[in-house]
Amino acid sequence: MQSLVFAGEWRPTRTVTVGATLQRDLRSSNIDRFDYDADSVNLYAQLLF
């Protein structure tokens, strides 16, 4: 299985965090039905109080 991930965060203030991740997963198999290919995006925000 191979994975590639890019991630980043930004803190505009002490109490706010905004971030994103981009992920690409690949898996090859000698059986065609078991090959795997996926892309995913994760966006998040955190508020501390």
PQR file of N, CA, C, O and H, with PARSE charges and radii, in Angstrom:
ATOM      1  N   MET A   1       0.845  -1.168   0.000 -0.4000 1.5000
ATOM      2  CA  MET A   1       0.000   0.000   0.000 -0.0000 2.0000
ATOM      3  C   MET A   1       0.890   1.229   0.000  0.5500 1.7000
ATOM      4  O   MET A   1       1.909   1.277   0.689 -0.5500 1.4000
ATOM      5  N   GLN A   2       0.494   2.211  -0.773 -0.4000 1.5000
ATOM      6  CA  GLN A   2       1.221   3.476  -0.830 -0.0000 2.0000
ATOM      7  C   GLN A   2       0.270   4.595  -0.419  0.5500 1.7000
ATOM      8  O   GLN A   2      -0.897   4.603  -0.812 -0.5500 1.4000
ATOM      9  H   GLN A   2      -0.334   2.172  -1.333  0.4000 1.0000
ATOM     10  N   SER A   3       0.774   5.532   0.369 -0.4000 1.5000
ATOM     11  CA  SER A   3      -0.017   6.687   0.799 -0.0000 2.0000
ATOM     12  C   SER A   3       0.811   7.950   0.641  0.5500 1.7000
ATOM     13  O   SER A   3       2.025   7.956   0.846 -0.5500 1.4000
ATOM     14  H   SER A   3       1.722   5.525   0.687  0.4000 1.0000
ATOM     15  N   LEU A   4       0.125   9.012   0.273 -0.4000 1.5000
ATOM     16  CA  LEU A   4       0.731  10.336   0.186 -0.0000 2.0000
ATOM     17  C   LEU A   4      -0.203  11.302   0.889  0.5500 1.7000
ATOM     18  O   LEU A   4      -1.396  11.345   0.589 -0.5500 1.4000
ATOM     19  H   LEU A   4      -0.861   9.008   0.106  0.4000 1.0000
ATOM     20  N   VAL A   5       0.335  12.084   1.833 -0.4000 1.5000
ATOM     21  CA  VAL A   5      -0.493  12.995   2.630 -0.0000 2.0000
ATOM     22  C   VAL A   5       0.133  14.377   2.632  0.5500 1.7000
ATOM     23  O   VAL A   5       1.337  14.529   2.840 -0.5500 1.4000
ATOM     24  H   VAL A   5       1.304  12.049   2.077  0.4000 1.0000
ATOM     25  N   PHE A   6      -0.703  15.385   2.398 -0.4000 1.5000
ATOM     26  CA  PHE A   6      -0.331  16.784   2.568 -0.0000 2.0000
ATOM     27  C   PHE A   6      -1.240  17.356   3.653  0.5500 1.7000
ATOM     28  O   PHE A   6      -2.451  17.136   3.639 -0.5500 1.4000
ATOM     29  H   PHE A   6      -1.681  15.262   2.229  0.4000 1.0000
ATOM     30  N   ALA A   7      -0.650  18.087   4.587 -0.4000 1.5000
ATOM     31  CA  ALA A   7      -1.443  18.638   5.686 -0.0000 2.0000
ATOM     32  C   ALA A   7      -0.970  20.045   5.997  0.5500 1.7000
ATOM     33  O   ALA A   7       0.200  20.380   5.814 -0.5500 1.4000
ATOM     34  H   ALA A   7       0.334  18.266   4.598  0.4000 1.0000
ATOM     35  N   GLY A   8      -1.895  20.859   6.469 -0.4000 1.5000
ATOM     36  CA  GLY A   8      -1.542  22.213   6.861 -0.0000 2.0000
ATOM     37  C   GLY A   8      -2.502  22.755   7.900  0.5500 1.7000
ATOM     38  O   GLY A   8      -3.678  22.391   7.933 -0.5500 1.4000
ATOM     39  H   GLY A   8      -2.846  20.587   6.617  0.4000 1.0000
ATOM     40  N   GLU A   9      -1.983  23.632   8.748 -0.4000 1.5000
ATOM     41  CA  GLU A   9      -2.801  24.290   9.764 -0.0000 2.0000
ATOM     42  C   GLU A   9      -2.516  25.772   9.761  0.5500 1.7000
ATOM     43  O   GLU A   9      -1.419  26.214   9.422 -0.5500 1.4000
ATOM     44  H   GLU A   9      -1.028  23.927   8.721  0.4000 1.0000
ATOM     45  N   TRP A  10      -3.532  26.535  10.149 -0.4000 1.5000
ATOM     46  CA  TRP A  10      -3.389  27.984  10.258 -0.0000 2.0000
ATOM     47  C   TRP A  10      -4.060  28.410  11.548  0.5500 1.7000
ATOM     48  O   TRP A  10      -5.178  27.988  11.842 -0.5500 1.4000
ATOM     49  H   TRP A  10      -4.423  26.176  10.424  0.4000 1.0000
ATOM     50  N   ARG A  11      -3.380  29.245  12.317 -0.4000 1.5000
ATOM     51  CA  ARG A  11      -3.925  29.762  13.577 -0.0000 2.0000
ATOM     52  C   ARG A  11      -4.048  31.275  13.475  0.5500 1.7000
ATOM     53  O   ARG A  11      -3.099  32.000  13.773 -0.5500 1.4000
ATOM     54  H   ARG A  11      -2.471  29.588  12.078  0.4000 1.0000
ATOM     55  N   PRO A  12      -5.219  31.754  13.052 -0.5600 1.5000
ATOM     56  CA  PRO A  12      -5.392  33.196  12.937  0.2800 2.0000
ATOM     57  C   PRO A  12      -5.398  33.908  14.292  0.5500 1.7000
ATOM     58  O   PRO A  12      -5.040  35.082  14.386 -0.5500 1.4000
ATOM     59  N   THR A  13      -5.805  33.193  15.330 -0.4000 1.5000
ATOM     60  CA  THR A  13      -5.746  33.718  16.698 -0.0000 2.0000
ATOM     61  C   THR A  13      -5.306  32.588  17.623  0.5500 1.7000
ATOM     62  O   THR A  13      -5.155  31.444  17.195 -0.5500 1.4000
ATOM     63  H   THR A  13      -6.096  32.239  15.253  0.4000 1.0000
ATOM     64  N   ARG A  14      -5.106  32.919  18.883 -0.4000 1.5000
ATOM     65  CA  ARG A  14      -4.687  31.917  19.859 -0.0000 2.0000
ATOM     66  C   ARG A  14      -5.731  30.820  20.060  0.5500 1.7000
ATOM     67  O   ARG A  14      -5.387  29.687  20.397 -0.5500 1.4000
ATOM     68  H   ARG A  14      -5.229  33.848  19.230  0.4000 1.0000
ATOM     69  N   THR A  15      -7.003  31.156  19.853 -0.4000 1.5000
ATOM     70  CA  THR A  15      -8.080  30.222  20.170 -0.0000 2.0000
ATOM     71  C   THR A  15      -8.727  29.565  18.953  0.5500 1.7000
ATOM     72  O   THR A  15      -9.640  28.754  19.109 -0.5500 1.4000
ATOM     73  H   THR A  15      -7.283  32.077  19.579  0.4000 1.0000
ATOM     74  N   VAL A  16      -8.279  29.894  17.764 -0.4000 1.5000
ATOM     75  CA  VAL A  16      -8.874  29.336  16.543 -0.0000 2.0000
ATOM     76  C   VAL A  16      -7.792  28.636  15.720  0.5500 1.7000
ATOM     77  O   VAL A  16      -6.721  29.190  15.474 -0.5500 1.4000
ATOM     78  H   VAL A  16      -7.538  30.553  17.638  0.4000 1.0000
ATOM     79  N   THR A  17      -8.094  27.418  15.305 -0.4000 1.5000
ATOM     80  CA  THR A  17      -7.221  26.661  14.413 -0.0000 2.0000
ATOM     81  C   THR A  17      -8.050  26.141  13.250  0.5500 1.7000
ATOM     82  O   THR A  17      -9.130  25.585  13.448 -0.5500 1.4000
ATOM     83  H   THR A  17      -8.964  26.967  15.505  0.4000 1.0000
ATOM     84  N   VAL A  18      -7.543  26.324  12.041 -0.4000 1.5000
ATOM     85  CA  VAL A  18      -8.199  25.829  10.829 -0.0000 2.0000
ATOM     86  C   VAL A  18      -7.173  24.988  10.078  0.5500 1.7000
ATOM     87  O   VAL A  18      -6.003  25.360   9.988 -0.5500 1.4000
ATOM     88  H   VAL A  18      -6.665  26.776  11.881  0.4000 1.0000
ATOM     89  N   GLY A  19      -7.612  23.863   9.543 -0.4000 1.5000
ATOM     90  CA  GLY A  19      -6.653  23.006   8.859 -0.0000 2.0000
ATOM     91  C   GLY A  19      -7.280  22.156   7.775  0.5500 1.7000
ATOM     92  O   GLY A  19      -8.501  22.089   7.635 -0.5500 1.4000
ATOM     93  H   GLY A  19      -8.563  23.561   9.616  0.4000 1.0000
ATOM     94  N   ALA A  20      -6.417  21.508   7.011 -0.4000 1.5000
ATOM     95  CA  ALA A  20      -6.854  20.628   5.934 -0.0000 2.0000
ATOM     96  C   ALA A  20      -5.808  19.554   5.692  0.5500 1.7000
ATOM     97  O   ALA A  20      -4.611  19.783   5.869 -0.5500 1.4000
ATOM     98  H   ALA A  20      -5.425  21.563   7.124  0.4000 1.0000
ATOM     99  N   THR A  21      -6.270  18.389   5.287 -0.4000 1.5000
ATOM    100  CA  THR A  21      -5.381  17.325   4.827 -0.0000 2.0000
ATOM    101  C   THR A  21      -5.899  16.783   3.498  0.5500 1.7000
ATOM    102  O   THR A  21      -7.106  16.681   3.278 -0.5500 1.4000
ATOM    103  H   THR A  21      -7.242  18.204   5.143  0.4000 1.0000
ATOM    104  N   LEU A  22      -4.972  16.442   2.629 -0.4000 1.5000
ATOM    105  CA  LEU A  22      -5.271  15.785   1.365 -0.0000 2.0000
ATOM    106  C   LEU A  22      -4.532  14.454   1.386  0.5500 1.7000
ATOM    107  O   LEU A  22      -3.340  14.413   1.693 -0.5500 1.4000
ATOM    108  H   LEU A  22      -3.992  16.524   2.808  0.4000 1.0000
ATOM    109  N   GLN A  23      -5.223  13.370   1.064 -0.4000 1.5000
ATOM    110  CA  GLN A  23      -4.594  12.052   1.135 -0.0000 2.0000
ATOM    111  C   GLN A  23      -4.917  11.243  -0.117  0.5500 1.7000
ATOM    112  O   GLN A  23      -6.039  11.264  -0.623 -0.5500 1.4000
ATOM    113  H   GLN A  23      -6.191  13.403   0.814  0.4000 1.0000
ATOM    114  N   ARG A  24      -3.902  10.531  -0.603 -0.4000 1.5000
ATOM    115  CA  ARG A  24      -4.042   9.641  -1.771 -0.0000 2.0000
ATOM    116  C   ARG A  24      -3.518   8.277  -1.362  0.5500 1.7000
ATOM    117  O   ARG A  24      -2.376   8.156  -0.918 -0.5500 1.4000
ATOM    118  H   ARG A  24      -2.990  10.514  -0.193  0.4000 1.0000
ATOM    119  N   ASP A  25      -4.351   7.238  -1.509 -0.4000 1.5000
ATOM    120  CA  ASP A  25      -3.977   5.865  -1.165 -0.0000 2.0000
ATOM    121  C   ASP A  25      -4.077   4.981  -2.399  0.5500 1.7000
ATOM    122  O   ASP A  25      -5.042   5.056  -3.159 -0.5500 1.4000
ATOM    123  H   ASP A  25      -5.279   7.336  -1.870  0.4000 1.0000
ATOM    124  N   LEU A  26      -3.067   4.148  -2.584 -0.4000 1.5000
ATOM    125  CA  LEU A  26      -3.041   3.193  -3.698 -0.0000 2.0000
ATOM    126  C   LEU A  26      -2.613   1.825  -3.178  0.5500 1.7000
ATOM    127  O   LEU A  26      -1.700   1.708  -2.360 -0.5500 1.4000
ATOM    128  H   LEU A  26      -2.283   4.087  -1.966  0.4000 1.0000
ATOM    129  N   ARG A  27      -3.287   0.805  -3.667 -0.4000 1.5000
ATOM    130  CA  ARG A  27      -2.867  -0.559  -3.363 -0.0000 2.0000
ATOM    131  C   ARG A  27      -3.083  -1.399  -4.610  0.5500 1.7000
ATOM    132  O   ARG A  27      -4.166  -1.383  -5.195 -0.5500 1.4000
ATOM    133  H   ARG A  27      -4.029   0.900  -4.331  0.4000 1.0000
ATOM    134  N   SER A  28      -2.081  -2.116  -5.009 -0.4000 1.5000
ATOM    135  CA  SER A  28      -2.235  -3.009  -6.154 -0.0000 2.0000
ATOM    136  C   SER A  28      -2.187  -4.449  -5.657  0.5500 1.7000
ATOM    137  O   SER A  28      -1.529  -4.773  -4.668 -0.5500 1.4000
ATOM    138  H   SER A  28      -1.201  -2.129  -4.534  0.4000 1.0000
ATOM    139  N   SER A  29      -2.904  -5.287  -6.375 -0.4000 1.5000
ATOM    140  CA  SER A  29      -2.990  -6.694  -6.005 -0.0000 2.0000
ATOM    141  C   SER A  29      -2.865  -7.545  -7.256  0.5500 1.7000
ATOM    142  O   SER A  29      -3.126  -7.074  -8.363 -0.5500 1.4000
ATOM    143  H   SER A  29      -3.438  -5.023  -7.178  0.4000 1.0000
ATOM    144  N   ASN A  30      -2.471  -8.782  -7.082 -0.4000 1.5000
ATOM    145  CA  ASN A  30      -2.435  -9.693  -8.219 -0.0000 2.0000
ATOM    146  C   ASN A  30      -3.837 -10.191  -8.579  0.5500 1.7000
ATOM    147  O   ASN A  30      -4.010 -10.880  -9.585 -0.5500 1.4000
ATOM    148  H   ASN A  30      -2.258  -9.164  -6.183  0.4000 1.0000
ATOM    149  N   ILE A  31      -4.826  -9.850  -7.771 -0.4000 1.5000
ATOM    150  CA  ILE A  31      -6.238 -10.141  -8.044 -0.0000 2.0000
ATOM    151  C   ILE A  31      -6.928  -8.812  -8.339  0.5500 1.7000
ATOM    152  O   ILE A  31      -6.943  -7.923  -7.488 -0.5500 1.4000
ATOM    153  H   ILE A  31      -4.685  -9.290  -6.954  0.4000 1.0000
ATOM    154  N   ASP A  32      -7.501  -8.666  -9.537 -0.4000 1.5000
ATOM    155  CA  ASP A  32      -8.042  -7.378  -9.994 -0.0000 2.0000
ATOM    156  C   ASP A  32      -9.050  -6.762  -9.025  0.5500 1.7000
ATOM    157  O   ASP A  32      -9.030  -5.550  -8.810 -0.5500 1.4000
ATOM    158  H   ASP A  32      -7.489  -9.388 -10.229  0.4000 1.0000
ATOM    159  N   ARG A  33      -9.902  -7.549  -8.454 -0.4000 1.5000
ATOM    160  CA  ARG A  33     -10.944  -7.002  -7.576 -0.0000 2.0000
ATOM    161  C   ARG A  33     -10.404  -6.384  -6.292  0.5500 1.7000
ATOM    162  O   ARG A  33     -11.130  -5.667  -5.604 -0.5500 1.4000
ATOM    163  H   ARG A  33      -9.918  -8.534  -8.628  0.4000 1.0000
ATOM    164  N   PHE A  34      -9.162  -6.645  -5.963 -0.4000 1.5000
ATOM    165  CA  PHE A  34      -8.603  -6.156  -4.710 -0.0000 2.0000
ATOM    166  C   PHE A  34      -7.677  -4.948  -4.878  0.5500 1.7000
ATOM    167  O   PHE A  34      -7.028  -4.534  -3.918 -0.5500 1.4000
ATOM    168  H   PHE A  34      -8.572  -7.228  -6.522  0.4000 1.0000
ATOM    169  N   ASP A  35      -7.609  -4.384  -6.075 -0.4000 1.5000
ATOM    170  CA  ASP A  35      -6.896  -3.119  -6.251 -0.0000 2.0000
ATOM    171  C   ASP A  35      -7.663  -2.025  -5.519  0.5500 1.7000
ATOM    172  O   ASP A  35      -8.888  -2.079  -5.410 -0.5500 1.4000
ATOM    173  H   ASP A  35      -8.136  -4.720  -6.855  0.4000 1.0000
ATOM    174  N   TYR A  36      -6.943  -1.047  -5.027 -0.4000 1.5000
ATOM    175  CA  TYR A  36      -7.561  -0.002  -4.204 -0.0000 2.0000
ATOM    176  C   TYR A  36      -6.981   1.333  -4.609  0.5500 1.7000
ATOM    177  O   TYR A  36      -5.766   1.471  -4.751 -0.5500 1.4000
ATOM    178  H   TYR A  36      -5.948  -1.003  -5.116  0.4000 1.0000
ATOM    179  N   ASP A  37      -7.847   2.321  -4.797 -0.4000 1.5000
ATOM    180  CA  ASP A  37      -7.441   3.669  -5.195 -0.0000 2.0000
ATOM    181  C   ASP A  37      -8.411   4.648  -4.539  0.5500 1.7000
ATOM    182  O   ASP A  37      -9.611   4.600  -4.807 -0.5500 1.4000
ATOM    183  H   ASP A  37      -8.834   2.209  -4.682  0.4000 1.0000
ATOM    184  N   ALA A  38      -7.906   5.530  -3.685 -0.4000 1.5000
ATOM    185  CA  ALA A  38      -8.803   6.453  -2.975 -0.0000 2.0000
ATOM    186  C   ALA A  38      -8.143   7.809  -2.790  0.5500 1.7000
ATOM    187  O   ALA A  38      -6.938   7.906  -2.554 -0.5500 1.4000
ATOM    188  H   ALA A  38      -6.931   5.568  -3.467  0.4000 1.0000
ATOM    189  N   ASP A  39      -8.953   8.851  -2.900 -0.4000 1.5000
ATOM    190  CA  ASP A  39      -8.549  10.225  -2.595 -0.0000 2.0000
ATOM    191  C   ASP A  39      -9.471  10.739  -1.501  0.5500 1.7000
ATOM    192  O   ASP A  39     -10.677  10.495  -1.538 -0.5500 1.4000
ATOM    193  H   ASP A  39      -9.931   8.772  -3.091  0.4000 1.0000
ATOM    194  N   SER A  40      -8.914  11.448  -0.531 -0.4000 1.5000
ATOM    195  CA  SER A  40      -9.765  12.004   0.519 -0.0000 2.0000
ATOM    196  C   SER A  40      -9.280  13.396   0.910  0.5500 1.7000
ATOM    197  O   SER A  40      -8.095  13.715   0.826 -0.5500 1.4000
ATOM    198  H   SER A  40      -7.934  11.646  -0.501  0.4000 1.0000
ATOM    199  N   VAL A  41     -10.238  14.208   1.339 -0.4000 1.5000
ATOM    200  CA  VAL A  41      -9.989  15.577   1.794 -0.0000 2.0000
ATOM    201  C   VAL A  41     -10.624  15.710   3.163  0.5500 1.7000
ATOM    202  O   VAL A  41     -11.767  15.301   3.364 -0.5500 1.4000
ATOM    203  H   VAL A  41     -11.201  13.949   1.408  0.4000 1.0000
ATOM    204  N   ASN A  42      -9.892  16.277   4.101 -0.4000 1.5000
ATOM    205  CA  ASN A  42     -10.399  16.507   5.458 -0.0000 2.0000
ATOM    206  C   ASN A  42     -10.197  17.989   5.778  0.5500 1.7000
ATOM    207  O   ASN A  42      -9.075  18.495   5.744 -0.5500 1.4000
ATOM    208  H   ASN A  42      -8.963  16.609   3.938  0.4000 1.0000
ATOM    209  N   LEU A  43     -11.289  18.669   6.085 -0.4000 1.5000
ATOM    210  CA  LEU A  43     -11.237  20.075   6.511 -0.0000 2.0000
ATOM    211  C   LEU A  43     -11.720  20.143   7.948  0.5500 1.7000
ATOM    212  O   LEU A  43     -12.689  19.474   8.310 -0.5500 1.4000
ATOM    213  H   LEU A  43     -12.200  18.258   6.112  0.4000 1.0000
ATOM    214  N   TYR A  44     -11.056  20.942   8.772 -0.4000 1.5000
ATOM    215  CA  TYR A  44     -11.473  21.019  10.166 -0.0000 2.0000
ATOM    216  C   TYR A  44     -11.216  22.413  10.733  0.5500 1.7000
ATOM    217  O   TYR A  44     -10.391  23.180  10.235 -0.5500 1.4000
ATOM    218  H   TYR A  44     -10.269  21.485   8.478  0.4000 1.0000
ATOM    219  N   ALA A  45     -11.955  22.697  11.788 -0.4000 1.5000
ATOM    220  CA  ALA A  45     -11.773  23.949  12.535 -0.0000 2.0000
ATOM    221  C   ALA A  45     -11.907  23.633  14.009  0.5500 1.7000
ATOM    222  O   ALA A  45     -12.710  22.790  14.409 -0.5500 1.4000
ATOM    223  H   ALA A  45     -12.625  22.074  12.193  0.4000 1.0000
ATOM    224  N   GLN A  46     -11.114  24.317  14.809 -0.4000 1.5000
ATOM    225  CA  GLN A  46     -11.144  24.107  16.248 -0.0000 2.0000
ATOM    226  C   GLN A  46     -11.237  25.457  16.931  0.5500 1.7000
ATOM    227  O   GLN A  46     -10.521  26.397  16.586 -0.5500 1.4000
ATOM    228  H   GLN A  46     -10.462  25.003  14.484  0.4000 1.0000
ATOM    229  N   LEU A  47     -12.133  25.536  17.907 -0.4000 1.5000
ATOM    230  CA  LEU A  47     -12.324  26.763  18.686 -0.0000 2.0000
ATOM    231  C   LEU A  47     -12.101  26.421  20.160  0.5500 1.7000
ATOM    232  O   LEU A  47     -12.799  25.575  20.719 -0.5500 1.4000
ATOM    233  H   LEU A  47     -12.714  24.772  18.187  0.4000 1.0000
ATOM    234  N   LEU A  48     -11.139  27.076  20.775 -0.4000 1.5000
ATOM    235  CA  LEU A  48     -10.850  26.875  22.194 -0.0000 2.0000
ATOM    236  C   LEU A  48     -11.462  28.002  23.000  0.5500 1.7000
ATOM    237  O   LEU A  48     -11.333  29.174  22.647 -0.5500 1.4000
ATOM    238  H   LEU A  48     -10.572  27.763  20.321  0.4000 1.0000
ATOM    239  N   PHE A  49     -12.126  27.642  24.080 -0.4000 1.5000
ATOM    240  CA  PHE A  49     -12.704  28.679  24.968 -0.0000 2.0000
ATOM    241  C   PHE A  49     -12.617  28.242  26.395  0.5500 1.7000
ATOM    242  O   PHE A  49     -13.046  28.970  27.290 -0.5500 1.4000
ATOM    243  H   PHE A  49     -12.231  26.690  24.367  0.4000 1.0000
TER
END
